[in-house]
């Protein structure tokens, strides 16, 4: 081993271990962590914490940013995923190893808003896919010219001791300033790292950096992310990631994608609730021997093979897509709501914030850690029933299977109310129910007048979906 290589590895070791004496004991009672009694969910201050999440890349315009935080918060949002490497926040923006104080101040502003609106941030440390002095303008969003002042390409950066030391030094600069911030709950190593490296490189980097970043941020959760779970290759990468037990929680990305360039599964071309639940069930199965939270970290809809935002976003003024993307993950066993991408192409311009509030309405009195929810599923009379079975509560999201984005947005066939639908206690493997609550998220109405008669619950007519809570 070259002397410089050994020295860098030693220096990295010292740097990443210098923070291990942080006051972790005081942190554990007041910050977000994995549920002690049930590790499929998060908890905060001894109670379950259910992330109602969204993705966002901040702009330089602080007024627009505050409006975004405010709208999300007032509709129940409590978690936001932000790339700290995006252009407006990247501290290493000109020369490798030189950090821009103005960018730190912008991050400070983001965190001021997070605290003001009580939104917890999960920062993505890196997202670039190339290192070059002359990247095409179309790839500018994913290229670092600053790192090109020292490294010849992305492979040198992620695979060599020098590159990894540089990554750690940048992370340390962020740690020195933010490691104990009350509204940062997680750090991601790299957005969709399998887009820039092969499986071995990704897993080697991930195994090394999870320990390194956890040492720098001892008070927060740390995870890694992969690209859309769309094909056998992606499936294999997720299986490899799930074997790395140091990963605090499993983040899944999946998009509605009608393309075929990468051997896309047929399931990701159909109904949103089906493609979403399939991904969460897959994630929970991968982690059954090491139960951790599984989250839908990115979900959205794209033109074939991610060639652009989905063509029907502009048509979907009712939020047919976003409703399923928010609700389906949780009722399939995810630790929180689905976290949508395309805030700027879909959520904001269509003013669809209220769908987050509708989700918050059904979970604000629910403690999945105490309930120890386990998911199950059945279909009946054309209705898909996604169930969370708890100790005292059973929650069911009933999704009418006769309509979806294809029937409503593609074929322009309006959804019709589902009538004459009933669930029996036998369907749910329950013997007794003391209380039935029904929530219609499309009308934002509760109905507490429903009763169990002859072991049967007659569900009033509903459009698209309805939530039933049994106690």
N, C-alpha and C positions, 0 to 999 in steps of 0.2 A: 504494500500500500504506500502511495506517495505521501511524504510528510505533510503536504498541504491538505490532502484529503483527510488524514487522521486528525489534524488540528481542527479542521472544520467540523468533523463529527464530534470531537470532544467539546468544542465551543457550543455546538447545538445542544449537546446533552446538558451542559451547565446552564444554558439559557432557558431551556424548557423545564428545568427542575428548580429554578430559582424561586418560583412562586408557590411551591408545594406547602409552604408554611402558612398559607392564607387561612383566615379564620373560617374554615369550612363548617365548623359546628354551628356558628350563628347563621350561616347561609341556609343550611338544610331546613330550618324551620320556616323560612320566609320566602324562598324562591321556588320556581317550578322545577319539579323533579319527577322521576318515575315513581308510580304508586308503590308504596312500601308493601301494602297488603295484596295488591293485585297489579302486576306490572304491565298489563295491557293498556293502561291509561296513565295520564299524568295527574299529578296532584300539586296543590299549592296551599301552604299553611294548614296541612292536615286534611284538606278537602279536595275532591276531584276537580281538576281543571280541564275543561273541554275547549280546545282551541277552535274558535270560529275564525277561519283564516282566509287570507287573500295574498296574492303576489303583487308587488309594486316596485317599479324602478323610478326613484325620485327624479324630479326635474330641478333645474336651478331656481325656478320660480317658487318661492316659499309660500306665496299666497295660494297658489294652486295646490301645493302639497298639503297645506293645513286644511283646505277644503276637503281634500281626499280623506285625510285622517278623521276629520269631523263627521263626514257623511257615513263613513264606515263604522265609527264608534257609536253614533246615535242609532244605528241599526243593529247593534249587538256585537259588532266585530271586536275581537280582543287579541288577535294575533296577525302579524304581518311578516311576510318573507321578503327581504330586501337584499339585492346584490350590493355588497359594500364595495365591490370592484367595478360597478357601473361608472361611466365617465364622470358624472357629477360628484361622485364620492371617492373616487380612487385616489388614495394618498400618494401612491408611487406613480406619478403621472408624467414624469419627464426623464428621469435618470434612475436606474436601478439603485436601490438603497437610499434614495433621497425622498423624504416624505413632506408633502405640501401641507403647511399649517392651515391654509385656507380650506382645504378639504376636511381637515379635522374639525374645523368650525362648522362646516356643513353637516357633518355627522352629528356634532353636538346639537344642531338645530333639529335634525330628525329625531334624536332621542328626547329633546325637549317636548316635541309634539307627542311622542310615544307616551311620555309620562303624563302630559296634560290630558290626553284622551284615554289613558289607561290601556294602551295597546302594547303587547309584548312582542319584541322583535326577534326574529331569527335571521341573523346575517349570514349571507353566503360569501365566504372569503375570496373565492376566485371563480371566474367564468370563462376566461379567455380560451381560445382554441388554436391560437398561433402567436408566434413571437417573430416579428419582422419589421424592418425599417420601412418597407415599401409594400404594405398589404393593400389589396384592392379596396376601393372605397366601400364596396358592398360588404366587405368583411371587417370594416373598421370597428364595429361593435364588439367583435370577438378577438381583436388583435392587440398586443401590447408593444408599442414602439419603445417604451421606457425600458423594458426588460431586454430589448434588442441591443441596448448599449453595453450589455455584458454577455448575453447568451445568444448562440447562433440560431436556436429553434426551441420549440416547446419540449421536445424530447430531452434535450440537455437540461432544461429547467426542472422537469419532474423526476428524472432518473439519476442525476448525479448528486454527490454530496454538496457540491457548490450550489446547485440549483435549489436543493432542499433547504440548505442553510439560508439562502436568500428568502425563500417562502416563509421560513420560521422567523427571520428578522422582521419582516413586514408584519407578521402576526403578532410578534412581541410588541411592536410599536402600538398596535391596536390594543393589546392586552394591558400595556402600561397605563393606558388612558381609560379603558372601558371594562376591565375584567370584573369589576364589582358593581356594574350598573344595574339598578333594580329592574329595568324593563328590557334587558336582553336575556332571553331564556335559552338561546341556542346559537351554535355556529356550525355551518356546513363547510366541509373542506373545499368542494368544487362543484359547480353546477354541471350535471350531466357529463362527468369526466370520461365516460366511455366514448364520447364523441371525438376525443382527441388522442386516445391511447388504446392499446390492446388490453385484453383482460388481465394479463399478468402484470403489466405496468400499473394499471388502475389499482389492483388489489395490493401490490407491493407498496405503492404510494399511500394507499388508504391505511394499511396496517401500521406503517411507520408514523404517519401524521396523526392518527387518532390519539395515540399516546402523547405525541408532542403538543398538540393543540389542547388536549385536556389538561396538561400540566400548565399551560399558559392561561387557560380559562377554567380554573378548578371549580368555579361556582355555576357553571352553565353546562347544558347538554351539548354533545358534539355528534354529528352524523355525517354521512357521505351521501351523494345523490348520483343516480344514473339516469339515462335518457328514457324516453317513452317505452313502456312495456308493450311493444308492438309485434314482436316476432320471436322465433326460437332463439336467435342470437341474444336478444335482450333478456329473454327468459333465463338463459344460461348465466348471463352476467349477474342478474339478481340473485340467483342461487349461490353464486360465489360470494357476493357481498353478504348474504345472510349468514354465511359461515364465519364471518369476522365478528366474534362475540363482543368486541370492544365498541361496536357501533351502538350508540345509546338507543336509537329507535330507527325503524326502517321507513325511509321516505320513498314513495312510489310516484312516478310520473306516468301518466297515460292520457292520450288524446284520441278523440274521434278522428279517424284518418282513413279515407277511402282509397289511399294509394296502394301500390304493390312493389315499389322500388326495393324494399328491404324484406320482402316476404311477409308483409303485414298479415296478422291473423284476421280472419273474417269477423271475429267478435268485436273488433274495434271499429267496424264499419256500421254497426247497428245501434240499437237502443242504448242510450247513455247509462241508464241504471244497470243494465246487464254488463256492459264493458267495464263499468266502475266496480260493481260488486265482485266480479270475477277477479279483478286485480287485488282487492282487499282480501278476499278469501285465499288467494294465492300467497299473499304476504303473511297472513296468519299461519298458513300451513308451513311455510318456510321457517318460521320462527317458533314452531310448536315446542321444540326442545329447549329454547331459550326465549321464553315469552317476553316480548317487548312491545311498546306501542307501534302500531303501523299507521302511517298517515298518508293521505293522498296529497302529496306535496305540490304537485302541479297537475291540473286537469283543464282541458279546453277542447276546442274543435278547430281543425285546420283543413285547408285544401289538400288534395292528395300529396302524400309524402312531405308534409310540412312546407308546402310551397307558398303559404300565406294564411292569414286569418280566415275563418270559415265564411263561406259565401252567404249563409243564412243569418249571420249575426244581426245584420241591419233589419231583417224581417222579423226577428224574434223580439217583439216589443213586450210580450207577456212574460218572458223569462222561462220558456219551456226547457231550454238547455240548462240554464244556471240552477234551476230548482233541483233537477236530478243530480247535477254535479255537486251540490251542497249536501243534499239529504242522503243519497245512496251510499257514500262511503261510511258514514256513521252507523247506519242501520245494517251495514254488512260487517261491522266489527272494527272499524277504524276508531282511533282515539279522538277524532274530531271531525269537523266538516271537511268537505273537499275544498282545496285551496286553488281558486281559479286563476288562470293566466288571462291575458287579453282584457285587462281592466280598461285600457285606452281604446280598444276597438269595440267593446261590447258592454261592459258593466256601466261605465261612466256615461257614454253617449246615450244608452237606452234607459238610464236611470233605474237600474234594477237592484238598488241597494236593499229594498224592502225584503228580498228573499232571505237575506241574512237574518233579519229581524224575525221572520217567520220560523226560522230554524232555532233561534235563541229562545223563542216562546215555548218550545217543547222541551228544552234541555236545562233551563235555568234552575229547576228544582230536582234535577236528577244527579245522583252520585254513582257513576258506573264503577268506581272502585269498591264502594260498599256493596253495591248490587252484584259485583263480579259478573258483569254481563257476558254471555256467550251468544254468538249469532246463530241463527238457523233460518230456514227458508222453506216455503211451500207455495204452490200455485193452486188457485181454485177459481173456477168460473171466469177464467181469463184475467184474474187479478194476481199480480206477483206480490207475495207477502214477505217482507224482510223483517225478521224478528230479532229482538234483543231480549234474551231470557235472563231475568235477574232474580235475586232472592225474594224481594217483595214486589217488584214491578216487572211487568212484561210490556215492552214497547213494540208496536207493529207499524211499519210504514207500508201501506197498501198502494201499489202502483198499478193502475189500469193498463193492461198490456195491449189493449186494442188501439192505443194511440201512442205516438212518440214523435221525435223530430221529423222523421220521414213522412209520416202521414200528415202532420200539421204544417210543416214548413216546406217540404219538398212537393207533396201532392196537394197541399192547401185544402185538406179535409178537416174541418173544425172538430175538436174533441166533443163528444157527447157525454152527458152525465151517466155514470155507472149506477144502475138501479138493481134492486132485488139481490143485493149481495149480503151474505151472512157468513160469520165465522163461528164455529163451535168450539167449546172448551177442549174437545177431543183433538181438533186441529192443532191446538196449542199445547197439548199434553198437560192441561191444567185441570184440577179437580174443583177448585172454588175460587170465585172472584168476588171481592167485596165492593169494588168501585170501578166504574168504567168512565173514562174521559175520552172524548173524541175532539180532535182539532182538525179543521179544514184550513190548510195553509194558503189556499187560493182565495178564500174569503176572509181569512184571519178571524175565524170564529171558533169558539169552544162550545161544546155541547155536553153537559153533564147530566142529561136526562135519560141517557141510554142505560138499559138494564139487561141483565142476563136472564132470559126466559127459556126454560127447558134446555139449559146448557147451550143456548145459542144467543149470539149477538147480532141483531139485525142492524146493518149499517145503513144510515140514510143515504140517499143519492149523493154522489160526489163527482167532481170533475177532475180527472187525471190522478189525484192522489188524496189520501187522508191518513192521519196518524191516530192510532188507538192506543191508549195507555190503560193497562189493567193493574189493579192493586189487590 
